[in-house]
C-alpha cells in the first residue's frame, strides 16, 4: 500500500509542478505580447510622423 501511495504522491507533485510551469509560461507570453503591441504602436506612430514631415518638406 505504501508503494502505491508513494507513486501517487510523486505523480501529484509532478502534476502540480507542470501546472506551475504552464502558469509561468502563460504569464511570460502575455508579457511578451504586451511589449510587442507597445512596440508596434510606437513604430506606427513614428511612421505616421515621418510621413507628415516628408509631406511638409515635399510641399514646401
Phi and psi in degrees as a GROMACS rama.xvg file:
@    title "Ramachandran Plot"
@    xaxis  label "Phi"
@    yaxis  label "Psi"
@TYPE xy
-68.0499  -31.821  UNK-2
-63.7992  -41.7512  UNK-3
-65.1619  -42.3192  UNK-4
-64.2834  -39.9961  UNK-5
-64.0352  -41.7585  UNK-6
-62.7293  -46.7291  UNK-7
-63.9588  -42.0756  UNK-8
-66.6572  -38.1831  UNK-9
-64.1545  -41.0178  UNK-10
-63.5087  -43.2505  UNK-11
-65.6305  -37.7406  UNK-12
-63.5614  -43.2791  UNK-13
-62.2376  -40.7203  UNK-14
-64.2749  -43.2426  UNK-15
-63.5543  -41.6791  UNK-16
-63.4201  -40.5886  UNK-17
-63.093  -43.3973  UNK-18
-60.0993  -44.0537  UNK-19
-61.5856  -43.9906  UNK-20
-62.4373  -42.7594  UNK-21
-62.5829  -40.5098  UNK-22
-63.6741  -43.5035  UNK-23
-64.075  -42.3821  UNK-24
-62.466  -42.4154  UNK-25
-62.4631  -41.4413  UNK-26
-63.1852  -43.8423  UNK-27
-64.8472  -40.9172  UNK-28
-63.1477  -40.1727  UNK-29
-67.1215  -36.9463  UNK-30
-63.6807  -43.1231  UNK-31
-63.7154  -41.5098  UNK-32
-67.8846  -35.3773  UNK-33
-62.756  -44.687  UNK-34
-63.427  -41.2784  UNK-35
-61.7925  -41.9404  UNK-36
-65.8964  -41.6306  UNK-37
-63.7729  -41.7754  UNK-38
-63.9171  -43.317  UNK-39
-62.7386  -42.8788  UNK-40
-63.157  -42.3193  UNK-41
-62.1069  -43.9833  UNK-42
-63.8329  -40.2283  UNK-43
-64.1952  -39.2021  UNK-44
-63.1034  -45.8073  UNK-45
-63.1874  -42.4354  UNK-46
-61.9104  -41.8313  UNK-47
-64.4598  -45.5715  UNK-48
-64.2245  -40.4266  UNK-49
-62.5288  -40.2852  UNK-50
-64.7153  -40.064  UNK-51
-63.8568  -45.0515  UNK-52
-64.1069  -42.7322  UNK-53
-61.7549  -43.3983  UNK-54
-60.8367  -44.2097  UNK-55
-63.3087  -43.1694  UNK-56
-69.3177  -37.2511  UNK-57
-67.2745  -38.3988  UNK-58
-86.0602  -7.13649  UNK-59
